[in-house]
Amino acid sequence: ALQRACAFVAMDHGLLLEWEADGGVQKTASHGGEERLNTLETTADPLAIGPQWLERPGTDMPCVLLLPLRGA
């Protein structure tokens, strides 16, 4: 399902993270290369309440789209 969602928005990497009540993070799905997935994981913001488009010029991932799915 994550791979289809990434294809739909023309992105070659995707990561689904779940934050637990104690602050722990669990990776529940991923799509793409491990190095860039690690970048996505460190970029994720557990306090985000809405979508964020991050421009990161000069990095291996110059654009990142964060979509928090609260209560999903």
Backbone bond lengths (Angstrom), bond angles and torsions (degrees), N, CA, C in turn:
res aa  C-N    CA-C-N  psi(-1)  N-CA   C-N-CA  omega(-1)  CA-C   N-CA-C  phi
1 A - - - 1.442 - - 1.534 111.01 -
2 L 1.362 116.57 -40.54 1.464 119.52 -179.95 1.525 110.33 -64.93
3 Q 1.325 117.78 -39.70 1.459 121.71 179.06 1.528 110.74 -61.56
4 R 1.326 118.24 -42.10 1.465 121.46 177.56 1.523 111.04 -65.75
5 A 1.327 117.12 -39.31 1.468 120.29 178.48 1.523 110.61 -63.78
6 C 1.329 117.26 -41.56 1.464 121.04 178.24 1.527 110.23 -63.64
7 A 1.333 117.19 -42.42 1.463 120.90 178.74 1.524 110.31 -62.84
8 F 1.309 117.29 -38.74 1.465 121.64 -178.90 1.520 111.44 -60.87
9 V 1.313 117.76 -38.96 1.467 120.76 -179.56 1.528 111.88 -100.32
10 A 1.339 117.24 14.87 1.470 124.19 175.75 1.524 112.58 57.18
11 M 1.315 116.86 44.07 1.461 121.54 175.91 1.521 108.68 -115.45
12 D 1.330 115.87 141.57 1.456 119.00 -176.01 1.525 113.94 -95.75
13 H 1.309 117.87 -1.08 1.466 122.01 177.05 1.526 109.14 -139.33
14 G 1.310 115.92 145.47 1.458 120.76 177.58 1.514 110.74 -151.91
15 L 1.311 116.31 149.66 1.457 121.92 -177.32 1.517 108.58 -145.15
16 L 1.321 116.05 130.35 1.456 121.45 176.89 1.524 107.58 -112.60
17 L 1.331 115.61 114.55 1.465 121.81 -179.35 1.515 109.39 -114.39
18 E 1.323 116.29 144.30 1.463 121.73 174.38 1.518 108.27 -120.82
19 W 1.349 115.23 127.05 1.451 121.03 177.18 1.520 108.70 -93.08
20 E 1.318 115.28 130.00 1.461 120.71 179.38 1.523 109.67 -89.05
21 A 1.317 117.29 163.63 1.470 122.38 -177.62 1.522 112.03 -57.78
22 D 1.329 117.50 -32.54 1.465 121.01 -178.76 1.525 112.91 -83.32
23 G 1.350 117.29 3.97 1.459 121.03 178.59 1.514 113.77 95.03
24 G 1.318 117.75 -6.64 1.456 120.81 178.05 1.518 111.25 -69.58
25 V 1.320 116.23 155.82 1.457 122.10 -179.16 1.522 108.89 -121.36
26 Q 1.326 115.13 135.68 1.457 120.71 178.33 1.525 108.60 -124.31
27 K 1.346 116.84 126.93 1.461 121.72 176.07 1.523 107.46 -83.24
28 T 1.335 117.69 117.40 1.461 120.55 -176.82 1.524 113.24 -104.01
29 A 1.323 118.77 -18.75 1.463 121.72 176.38 1.523 108.70 -161.31
30 S 1.324 115.42 149.75 1.461 119.51 177.36 1.524 109.27 -151.21
31 H 1.328 114.99 157.00 1.460 122.14 178.37 1.521 107.49 -148.37
32 G 1.339 117.70 122.27 1.451 121.65 177.66 1.515 112.22 122.19
33 G 1.336 115.22 -173.45 1.456 122.45 -177.20 1.523 112.88 -74.14
34 E 1.322 115.28 144.51 1.469 121.80 -174.12 1.530 113.36 -59.62
35 E 1.347 117.53 -41.19 1.472 120.02 -177.79 1.530 111.36 -61.85
36 R 1.313 116.91 -45.79 1.468 119.59 179.88 1.526 111.54 -72.41
37 L 1.327 117.08 -31.56 1.467 119.23 175.59 1.523 110.48 -63.50
38 N 1.332 116.83 -37.74 1.468 119.94 176.26 1.523 110.51 -62.68
39 T 1.343 116.68 -38.36 1.463 120.54 176.72 1.522 110.43 -62.01
40 L 1.338 116.64 -43.74 1.466 119.97 178.45 1.523 111.24 -61.45
41 E 1.328 115.56 -41.24 1.468 119.39 -177.65 1.523 111.28 -63.63
42 T 1.329 117.41 -39.38 1.465 119.68 -179.86 1.528 111.81 -77.34
43 T 1.334 117.81 -19.96 1.462 122.08 179.17 1.525 111.94 -83.17
44 A 1.317 117.16 -24.32 1.470 121.92 -175.94 1.526 111.28 -58.03
45 D 1.320 115.65 141.84 1.465 122.41 -178.35 1.527 109.70 -119.00
46 P 1.332 117.89 108.68 1.468 120.06 -177.96 1.526 113.50 -66.80
47 L 1.320 118.06 -15.15 1.464 121.06 -179.01 1.525 113.07 -95.26
48 A 1.332 117.21 -3.69 1.466 120.38 -179.21 1.524 110.17 -63.29
49 I 1.328 115.82 136.30 1.467 119.29 -179.88 1.529 112.03 -111.31
50 G 1.315 117.05 -6.72 1.459 120.90 179.54 1.514 110.53 -148.70
51 P 1.327 117.49 172.74 1.462 121.34 179.82 1.527 111.29 -60.41
52 Q 1.323 115.16 146.45 1.466 121.01 178.26 1.518 108.56 -136.31
53 W 1.328 116.72 133.00 1.454 122.63 173.19 1.521 106.05 -106.36
54 L 1.320 116.80 115.65 1.460 121.59 -177.60 1.520 109.74 -106.74
55 E 1.316 116.67 125.38 1.461 121.07 174.44 1.515 107.36 -101.89
56 R 1.329 115.04 125.68 1.459 122.06 -175.33 1.525 108.97 -129.69
57 P 1.347 118.43 69.54 1.466 120.93 -176.58 1.528 111.76 -57.45
58 G 1.321 115.02 143.87 1.458 120.09 176.62 1.515 114.58 80.20
59 T 1.339 118.34 8.25 1.462 121.01 178.30 1.524 109.41 -110.48
60 D 1.334 116.26 173.08 1.462 119.90 179.10 1.526 112.20 -70.14
61 M 1.326 117.91 -17.77 1.469 122.96 175.26 1.521 107.76 -129.73
62 P 1.346 117.42 87.21 1.461 120.02 -173.75 1.526 114.95 -67.31
63 C 1.335 117.85 -18.71 1.466 121.27 178.51 1.523 109.35 -136.83
64 V 1.321 116.16 133.75 1.465 121.85 179.68 1.523 107.97 -133.29
65 L 1.322 116.19 133.12 1.456 122.32 175.72 1.522 108.05 -109.87
66 L 1.337 116.29 119.62 1.464 121.74 177.40 1.522 108.54 -104.01
67 L 1.318 116.40 127.05 1.466 121.63 179.40 1.518 109.37 -125.12
68 P 1.322 117.93 92.55 1.462 119.28 177.43 1.529 110.22 -70.55
69 L 1.303 116.33 132.79 1.469 122.14 -179.86 1.520 108.10 -112.65
70 R 1.299 116.48 74.46 1.466 122.03 -177.63 1.515 111.40 -62.18
71 G 1.316 115.76 128.21 1.451 121.73 176.02 1.516 114.77 69.25
72 A 1.329 116.87 13.89 1.475 119.81 -178.66 1.512 111.50 -77.09
